[in-house]
Amino acid sequence: MITLYSTGCPQCKILEKKLDMNNYKYDKIEDENIMIAKGFESAPMLEIDGEIMNFNEAIKWIKENN
């Protein structure tokens, strides 16, 4: 299961576009209260099967898994 936590910032849009281009199915959460409750201090964040990744880690994961 993949969840994208997004505020709609430029990096959020890049990550969303890369997920879409690679046909990943994901849930998108834009509720900042949920992100704060999870302890996130920046966005985007990507959660894959419970593992949290920041933007750079998420981009690397997408490249390595295609």
CORLINSUL-V705868 format. One record per backbone hydrogen bond with DSSP energy under -1.0 kcal/mol. NH is the residue of the N-H (numbers start at 1). CO is the residue of the C=O. E is the energy in kcal/mol with one decimal. If there is no record, write none. Layout:
nh->NH co->CO e->E
nh->NH co->CO e->E
This chain:
nh->3 co->47 e->-2.6
nh->4 co->27 e->-3.3
nh->5 co->45 e->-3.1
nh->6 co->29 e->-2.5
nh->13 co->9 e->-2.3
nh->14 co->10 e->-2.0
nh->15 co->11 e->-2.5
nh->16 co->12 e->-2.5
nh->17 co->13 e->-2.3
nh->18 co->14 e->-2.4
nh->19 co->15 e->-2.3
nh->20 co->16 e->-2.4
nh->21 co->17 e->-2.8
nh->22 co->18 e->-1.3
nh->23 co->20 e->-1.7
nh->24 co->19 e->-2.6
nh->27 co->2 e->-2.4
nh->29 co->4 e->-3.1
nh->35 co->31 e->-1.6
nh->36 co->32 e->-2.6
nh->37 co->33 e->-2.3
nh->38 co->34 e->-1.6
nh->39 co->36 e->-1.5
nh->40 co->35 e->-2.4
nh->45 co->5 e->-1.7
nh->46 co->53 e->-2.8
nh->47 co->3 e->-3.0
nh->48 co->51 e->-2.7
nh->49 co->1 e->-2.5
nh->51 co->48 e->-2.2
nh->53 co->46 e->-2.7
nh->58 co->54 e->-2.6
nh->59 co->55 e->-2.5
nh->60 co->56 e->-2.2
nh->61 co->57 e->-2.4
nh->62 co->58 e->-2.5
nh->63 co->59 e->-2.3
nh->64 co->60 e->-2.4
nh->65 co->61 e->-1.4
